[in-house]
């Protein structure tokens, strides 16, 4: 269904937005309206993240992990993340040196909230890129602002905001700028914006290779082939050389996500493919991915960019990778929305009258559908008064954090982890082998296979070489001090 006929001409001035761009040119698109909408989106993203953080609703250990690594960069140290294990070099897990760019922010605001704000700003900036590009290409401010809202409220971005900070926050605006350059025929700019993606995460090298494939399809054969080779080579370099060199086990651990089932049994590539094809959760995710564009995005060659991410997610045996939750779909959002813009431009000259008519109404329909779907997505919680209420659990959690002296080493689980990483040496509960932390700070009501009724006994199991005594307890939170 890919349609490769749409190209882009050089940018020129155009008449009033809404009348359509002049033939061979682009419509004018003032930045201010899109900057204002992006500012509102940034405020909403950060407000949600801030409330979730302040009320100790952090969904995973990732915020603590990234806080430790960025803090290390800010202090000019190697990015050691003790949460993953004492002395664990994070570049041996995922190759994301781009997060070092956040180090200057930590010099001003040394808090996990700084990461959440940075992500909110990066997501919001990508919305301005998507919307302004839509107006320039389609010649309609209504279409541009409508797609800004539809994109900004899309399920992929909202689920990523709910999942706290991840390195893909950098990939989202880079991909938006890459797709914009491809739409406008700025081939060198497309290479410049896509190349840094290899520093965001190891799998993004394959996405860069697909940018090269789009350039090849668009007639830039030599440049496209060179970029595709670069992306594929850098992917191989990171997973076969760089990550194993930094890893304690000397290999890229995430191959196991494809080769091993959740029970640890070996899975062949054929079995992985067959299992993928039979997964309703994966197909539902794919349906919503293209459905939010009225399925018209499928006509654009930009959709090639989603294939690497969808490929490893479909083959993965980890259920967290399959559906619409977590942050894995955020990088697909700028691609599918700008693919929609590309397709709308293309169908204007279609010989099929019904397709021309559909292209005229698809943007307002997509905007309306996005707003309706958003009523059942994370940001809806900002409309509820109970979202902002501080309950007894939150107060008890704050007291537990305060009960651990600044600078002490502490072993903890997810609930308190991110709050302790700013000024403590933090370990994951059960992951501090060979170390006896000064304190254990535990949420007894979260993350245990069986209820914990004897925290002192648990401490003895975790660290038989040391002795711990309860120094603070309130509700489901307990702090134990090494004696």
C-alpha positions in Angstrom: 0.0 0.0 0.0 3.0 2.3 0.0 2.7 5.2 -2.4 6.1 6.7 -3.3 4.9 9.3 -5.7 4.8 12.1 -3.1 7.9 14.3 -3.2 8.6 17.8 -1.8 9.7 21.0 -3.4 11.7 23.8 -2.1 10.1 26.0 0.6 8.5 29.2 -0.7 6.0 31.7 0.7 2.3 30.9 0.2 -1.0 32.6 0.4 -3.4 32.5 3.4 -3.3 29.2 5.3 -6.4 27.1 4.6 -6.4 27.8 0.9 -3.8 25.0 0.3 -0.1 25.5 -0.6 0.8 27.0 -3.9 1.8 24.5 -6.6 5.4 23.4 -6.0 5.6 25.3 -2.7 4.8 25.3 1.0 2.3 27.3 3.0 3.4 29.7 5.6 3.2 28.4 9.2 4.0 30.9 12.0 5.7 29.2 14.9 3.9 31.0 17.7 0.5 29.1 17.6 2.4 25.8 17.7 4.7 27.0 20.4 1.7 27.9 22.5 0.1 24.5 22.1 3.4 22.8 22.8 3.7 24.9 26.0 0.3 23.6 27.1 1.2 20.0 26.3 4.5 20.4 28.2 2.6 21.7 31.2 0.1 18.8 31.1 2.8 16.1 30.7 4.9 17.5 33.5 2.0 18.0 35.8 1.0 14.4 35.4 4.6 13.2 36.0 5.0 15.5 39.0 1.8 14.4 40.7 2.7 10.7 40.0 6.2 11.3 41.5 5.1 13.2 44.5 2.5 10.6 45.4 5.0 7.7 45.1 3.2 6.1 42.1 6.3 5.5 40.1 5.5 2.4 38.0 9.0 0.9 37.6 12.7 1.2 38.6 13.6 3.0 35.3 13.3 6.5 36.8 15.8 5.6 39.5 18.1 4.0 37.0 18.2 7.0 34.7 18.6 9.3 37.7 21.7 7.4 38.8 23.2 7.5 35.4 22.6 11.1 34.6 23.7 12.1 38.1 27.0 10.2 37.4 27.5 12.1 34.1 26.8 15.4 35.9 29.5 14.6 38.4 31.9 13.6 35.6 31.9 9.9 36.6 31.3 6.8 34.6 27.6 6.0 34.3 27.5 3.4 37.1 24.0 2.3 38.1 24.1 0.4 41.4 20.4 -0.3 41.1 21.3 -2.8 38.4 24.0 -4.3 40.6 27.0 -2.9 42.6 29.3 -1.1 40.1 27.1 -1.9 37.1 28.1 0.2 34.0 24.8 1.1 32.3 26.4 1.2 28.9 26.7 -2.6 29.2 22.9 -2.8 29.4 21.5 -0.3 26.8 23.7 2.0 24.7 22.2 5.4 25.4 25.0 7.9 25.8 22.6 10.6 24.7 21.4 10.9 28.3 24.7 12.7 29.1 23.2 15.8 27.5 21.0 16.1 30.6 24.0 16.5 32.9 23.9 20.4 32.7 20.3 20.3 33.8 21.4 18.5 36.9 23.8 21.2 37.8 20.7 23.4 38.2 18.2 20.9 39.5 19.5 17.7 40.8 16.3 15.7 41.0 14.4 13.0 39.1 11.9 15.7 38.4 14.5 17.3 36.1 14.3 14.2 33.9 10.5 14.3 33.9 10.5 17.9 32.9 13.1 17.3 30.1 10.9 14.5 28.7 7.8 16.6 28.8 9.6 19.4 27.0 11.0 17.0 24.3 7.6 15.4 23.7 5.9 18.8 23.5 8.6 20.2 21.1 7.9 17.2 18.8 4.2 18.1 18.7 5.1 21.6 17.4 7.2 20.0 14.7 4.4 17.7 13.6 1.7 20.3 13.6 3.7 23.1 11.9 4.9 20.6 9.2 1.2 19.6 8.6 0.2 23.2 8.0 3.2 23.9 5.7 2.5 20.8 3.6 -1.3 20.8 3.6 -1.8 24.6 3.6 -4.3 24.6 6.4 -3.8 26.0 9.9 -6.8 24.1 11.1 -5.2 20.9 9.9 -1.9 21.8 11.5 -3.3 22.7 14.9 -5.7 19.8 14.8 -2.9 17.3 14.2 -0.8 19.0 16.9 -3.6 18.2 19.4 -4.2 14.7 18.1 -0.5 13.9 18.2 0.0 15.5 21.6 -2.8 13.5 23.1 -1.9 10.2 21.3 -1.9 7.0 23.3 1.8 6.4 22.6 2.9 9.7 24.1 0.5 9.5 27.1 1.6 6.0 28.0 5.2 7.1 27.8 4.5 10.0 30.2 2.8 7.6 32.6 5.9 5.3 32.4 8.2 8.1 33.7 11.4 9.0 32.0 13.2 6.9 29.3 15.9 7.6 26.8 13.5 7.5 23.9 12.4 11.0 24.9 15.3 12.1 22.7 14.3 9.9 19.8 10.7 11.4 19.5 11.7 14.9 18.4 14.6 13.6 16.3 12.2 11.3 14.4 9.7 14.2 14.0 12.5 16.4 12.5 13.7 13.5 10.3 10.2 12.9 8.9 9.7 16.6 8.4 12.9 16.8 6.4 11.9 13.8 4.3 8.5 15.4 3.6 10.1 18.7 2.6 12.7 17.1 0.4 15.6 18.3 2.6 17.7 15.1 2.2 20.8 16.3 3.9 18.8 17.5 6.9 17.1 14.1 7.0 20.5 12.5 7.4 21.6 15.1 9.9 18.6 14.6 12.2 18.5 10.8 11.9 22.1 10.0 12.4 22.2 10.9 16.2 19.5 8.3 16.8 22.2 5.7 17.0 23.2 7.3 20.3 19.7 7.1 21.8 19.4 3.3 22.0 21.1 0.4 20.2 18.1 -0.7 18.2 17.7 2.8 16.6 20.5 2.0 14.2 18.0 -0.1 12.3 15.5 2.8 12.2 18.3 5.0 10.8 18.8 2.3 8.1 15.1 2.6 7.2 15.5 6.4 6.8 18.1 5.5 4.3 15.6 3.2 2.6 13.1 6.0 2.4 15.8 8.2 0.8 16.5 5.5 -1.7 12.8 5.2 -2.6 12.6 9.0 -3.0 15.3 8.9 -5.6 18.4 9.7 -3.4 19.9 6.3 -4.1 23.5 7.0 -3.2 22.8 9.0 -0.1 20.1 6.5 1.0 22.4 3.5 0.6 25.1 5.2 2.6 22.8 6.1 5.4 21.3 2.6 5.5 24.8 1.1 5.6 25.7 3.4 8.5 22.6 2.6 10.5 23.0 -1.2 10.1 26.7 -1.0 10.8 26.2 1.0 14.0 23.6 -1.4 15.2 26.0 -4.3 14.7 28.8 -2.3 16.4 26.7 -1.6 19.5 25.2 -5.0 20.1 28.2 -7.0 19.1 31.1 -4.9 20.3 30.3 -1.8 22.5 27.7 -3.3 24.8 29.5 -6.6 25.3 32.7 -4.7 26.0 30.9 -2.8 28.8 28.9 -5.7 30.1 30.0 -8.0 32.9 28.8 -11.0 31.0 30.5 -10.0 27.8 27.3 -10.2 25.6 24.1 -8.3 24.7 21.6 -9.7 27.2 18.5 -8.7 25.4 18.8 -11.4 22.7 17.3 -13.5 25.4 14.0 -11.5 25.0 13.6 -13.3 21.7 15.4 -16.6 22.3 13.9 -17.4 25.7 10.3 -17.7 26.8 9.1 -16.1 30.1 9.6 -19.6 31.7 13.2 -19.7 30.4 12.6 -22.3 27.7 14.5 -22.0 24.4 12.4 -20.4 21.5 13.4 -20.8 17.9 13.1 -17.9 15.4 10.3 -19.8 13.6 8.4 -20.3 16.9 8.9 -16.6 17.8 7.4 -15.6 14.4 4.4 -18.0 14.7 3.7 -16.9 18.2 3.8 -13.3 17.1 1.2 -13.9 14.4 -1.1 -15.5 16.9 -1.0 -12.8 19.5 -4.2 -10.7 19.8 -2.5 -8.1 22.0 0.1 -7.4 19.4 -2.4 -7.1 16.6 -4.6 -4.8 18.7 -1.5 -2.5 19.2 -0.9 -2.5 15.5 -4.6 -1.8 14.7 -4.5 1.3 17.0 -1.2 2.4 15.7 -2.5 2.8 12.1 -6.1 3.4 13.2 -5.3 6.7 14.8 -4.4 8.0 11.3 -7.6 6.7 9.7 -5.3 4.0 8.2 -4.3 6.5 5.5 -0.7 6.6 6.8 -0.2 3.2 5.2 0.1 4.9 1.9 3.3 6.7 2.8 6.8 5.3 2.6 7.6 6.9 5.9 5.9 3.9 7.5 9.0 1.9 6.7 10.5 3.6 9.8 8.2 1.8 12.1 9.2 -1.7 10.9 12.4 -2.2 13.1 10.6 -1.3 16.3 7.5 -3.4 15.5 9.8 -6.2 14.4 11.6 -6.7 17.7 8.5 -6.1 19.7 6.5 -8.7 17.8 9.4 -11.2 18.1 9.9 -10.5 21.8 8.8 -13.1 24.4 8.3 -10.4 27.0 4.6 -9.4 27.4 5.6 -5.8 28.4 6.7 -5.2 24.8 3.5 -6.3 23.1 0.6 -4.0 23.8 -0.2 -0.3 24.1 1.3 0.2 27.6 4.7 1.5 28.6 6.9 3.8 26.5 7.7 1.6 23.5 5.2 3.2 21.1 6.2 6.8 21.7 8.8 6.7 18.9 6.2 5.5 16.5 3.9 8.5 17.0 5.8 11.2 15.0 6.3 8.7 12.2 2.6 7.7 11.8 1.3 11.2 12.1 3.7 12.7 9.5 3.1 9.7 7.3 -0.6 10.7 7.5 0.4 14.2 6.3 2.4 12.7 3.5 -0.5 10.5 2.5 -3.1 13.3 2.6 -0.9 15.4 0.2 -0.6 12.4 -2.1 -4.2 11.5 -2.4 -5.2 15.0 -3.5 -4.1 13.9 -7.0 -5.5 10.4 -6.8 -7.6 9.2 -9.8 -10.1 7.7 -7.3 -12.7 10.3 -6.3 -13.6 8.5 -3.1 -9.9 8.6 -2.0 -9.7 12.3 -2.8 -12.8 12.9 -0.7 -11.5 10.8 2.2 -8.3 12.8 2.2 -10.2 16.0 2.6 -12.0 14.9 5.8 -9.4 12.5 7.4 -7.6 15.2 9.4 -10.6 16.5 11.3 -11.8 12.9 11.8 -8.4 11.9 13.2 -8.4 14.9 15.5 -11.9 14.1 16.8 -11.1 10.4 17.4 -7.9 11.3 19.2 -9.8 13.6 21.6 -12.4 10.9 22.3 -9.7 8.2 22.9 -7.9 10.6 25.2 -10.8 10.5 27.6 -9.7 7.0 28.5 -5.9 7.7 28.7 -3.6 8.7 31.6 -4.0 12.5 31.2 -7.7 12.3 32.0 -6.7 11.8 35.6 -5.7 15.5 35.7 -9.4 16.3 35.5 -10.2 14.5 38.8 -9.9 16.2 42.1 -8.8 13.0 43.9 -5.7 13.0 41.7 -4.2 15.9 43.7 -5.1 14.6 47.2 -2.3 13.5 49.5 -3.3 10.4 51.3 -1.9 8.7 54.4 0.2 6.3 52.2 2.0 9.2 50.6 2.7 10.9 53.9 4.1 7.6 55.3 6.3 7.2 52.2 7.8 10.7 52.7 8.6 9.9 56.3 10.3 6.7 55.3 12.5 8.6 52.8 13.3 11.2 55.5 14.3 8.4 57.9 17.3 7.5 55.7 20.2 10.0 56.4 21.6 11.9 53.4 24.6 10.2 51.8 23.8 6.7 53.3 23.7 3.6 51.2 20.3 2.1 51.0 18.6 -1.0 49.5 15.0 -0.4 48.4 12.2 -1.4 46.0 10.4 0.6 43.4 8.1 2.8 45.5 10.9 4.7 47.3 13.7 4.2 44.8 13.6 7.3 42.6 13.1 9.6 45.7 16.3 8.2 47.3 18.6 8.3 44.3 19.2 12.1 44.4 21.3 12.0 47.6 21.9 8.3 48.4 23.8 5.3 47.0 20.8 3.1 46.1 20.6 -0.6 45.4 17.7 -2.7 44.2 16.3 -5.0 46.9 17.9 -8.4 46.4 20.4 -7.0 43.9 23.2 -5.9 46.3 25.1 -9.1 46.6 28.4 -8.7 48.3 27.4 -5.4 49.8 25.9 -4.6 53.2 24.0 -1.2 52.8 23.7 1.1 55.7 19.9 1.0 55.4 17.0 -1.0 53.9 14.0 1.1 53.0 11.1 -1.1 52.0 7.5 -0.9 50.8 6.1 -4.0 52.3 2.9 -3.7 50.3 4.3 -3.7 46.8 6.3 -6.0 44.6 6.5 -9.1 46.8 5.4 -12.6 45.7 4.3 -13.2 49.3 3.3 -10.7 52.1 6.3 -9.6 54.2 5.4 -9.9 57.9 9.0 -10.1 59.3 11.2 -7.3 57.8 14.1 -8.1 60.2 14.0 -11.8 59.0 13.9 -10.6 55.4 17.0 -8.4 56.0 18.8 -11.5 57.4 17.9 -13.4 54.3 19.2 -10.6 52.0 22.3 -10.0 54.0 23.2 -12.9 56.3 26.6 -11.3 57.0 25.0 -8.3 58.6 22.4 -7.4 61.3 19.6 -4.9 60.8 17.1 -3.4 63.2 13.9 -1.5 62.5 14.6 2.3 62.9 11.3 3.5 61.4 7.9 2.0 60.5 4.7 3.6 59.4 1.9 1.7 57.6 3.4 -0.4 54.8 6.8 1.3 54.9 9.7 0.2 57.1 13.3 1.4 57.4 16.0 -0.9 58.9 19.4 0.3 60.0 22.6 -1.9 59.9 23.7 -2.4 63.5 
